[in-house]
Amino acid sequence: MSVVVGIDPGRGGAIAWVSARRVQAVRLPYSKDGRPDCAALAKLIGTTKPIVVIERQFHVPHRRGEEAKLVGYGTLYGALKMLASAVHEVTWEEWQDSMAPGAPKSDKTDRLRRKRFLVACAKRRFPELDFDEHSGIADALLIAEYWRIFILNGATQ
């Protein structure tokens, strides 16, 4: 039985563990200075060396804070390479198109509608979890489930 760890990176992100028997999610730990808390992350992941799937981040030129976000992503990615048996990156399009078909397109006007749609998809798929409208947790759960269903188990879309 493989446990897949899904990560939605960033300050509002989360980490989720999904397997056939276990589902759990928490917010991603960050230190007060805004960087990923690698020590807390190591405690969360433990010594099991799971498969980790993280949403790939892209640089958007002329957007405030993008460089700092990418530095945090690099720190997080480096820590995960030491803690996991494998680290895979997926784009938001890959997992969202598979796990939330019919979601509103992600432009500025529909961003909130899309986030709400993803939270609703995660709540339908994981009714045993009690999480708020925090889309980072929903995203992390759906990222892990995407990898478990479509990549590990070879399901077709």
N, C-alpha and C positions, 0 to 999 in steps of 0.2 A: 504494500500500500504506500503510494507516494504522497508526501505532503508537498504542496506547492505553496510558496509564499509569494503573494502579490503585493507590490508596492506602488502606491501613488505618491511620487516624491513631491517635495515642496513643503512650505510652512503649514499648509492646510491638509497635508497628505496623511496617509495611513498605511498600516501594514496588516495583511490578512493571511491567515493560514487556512487552507482548504484541502480536504481529503475526502474520501468516501465516508469517513466516520467523524471527522472533526471540522468545525468551522469556528473561527475566532477572528476578531479584528480589533485593533486599537489605533489611536492616533500615532503618527510617526514622531519619535522623540527628537526634539531640537533643544539646543542649549540656549541660554539667555542672549548670547551674541549672534543668534540666528543661523548657526551652523548645525548640521546633523550631529546628534549626540551619539557618537560611535560606541561608547561604553554601554549606554543604555540599549542601543541596538543589539550589541553582542549578547546582553542578558536576555533580551526578547527572543532572539534566534536560538541561543543556546549552542550546544555542541553537536546537534543532529545533522549538520551540513545539508540543509534542504535545497531543493531547486528553487531559485528565486527568479521572479519575473518582474521587471520594473518598466514603468512607462518611460520611454525615451523622451528626453527634453531637447528642444530646439532653441537656437538663438534667434531672436527676432530683433533685427537692427533697429536702433533708435527707440527702443522701448526701455523705460526706466527700470533699473534693478535687474535686467536680464543677465549681466555679467555675474552679479552676486549669486543669482539663482543657479547659474551653470557651475560656479565654484562649489556650491553646496551639493549639487548633483554629482560632481566629480568626487567629492569627499565620500558621499554616500555610496557611490558605485565602487570605489576602491575598498571601502570597508566590507561591502557585500562580497567582493571577490575573495576576501580572506575567510569569510564566515560561511559561505555556501559551497555546495558541490558544483553548482553551475549557476551562472547569472545570465539571463536572457533579457534583451530589450525588445519591447513591442511599441509600436506607435499607437496613438489614441485611436486612429482610424481602424487599425487591425482589430483591436479587442472590442471597440464600441460597435462596429458594423456587425460583428458576430454575436455579441451578447445583448445588444439592444437594437435589433433591426427596427426601422421605422422611427428612430429618434430624430428630432428636429435637427436640421443642419447646424453646425457650430459656427455661426457668425455672431457678431456683436449683439444683434437684436434678439436672437434666439438662445443665447448662452444660458440664461437662467432656466428657460423652458427645457433645454437639453439636460441640464444638471438635475432638475426635478424628475425628468423621465428616467435617467440612470438610477436615481435613488429608488424610484418605484420599481424598476426592474430588479434591483438588488433585494428589495424587501419581498418581492414575490418569490424570488429564487431562494432566499434565506429567511423564511418567516420565523425561524427559531431564535434569530438574533434580535435584540432590542437596541437599535441604534437610532440616533436622531437624524435630522435632515442633513447631516454632515456628508457631503458628497465625496470627500476623500475616502471615507470608510467604504461607501458604496463602490467607488472606483477600484479600490484595492481588492475587494471581494470579487468583483467582476473580472479583474485582470487575472487573478489566480484561477478562477473558475474557467476562464477562456483557455488558459494554458492546459489545465487538467483535462478538459473535454476535447478540445480540438487538436492539441499537439500530442499530449501523452496518450490519449485514448484513440486518436485518429478519426474522430467523428467528422462528418462533412457538414458543411453549412447549408 
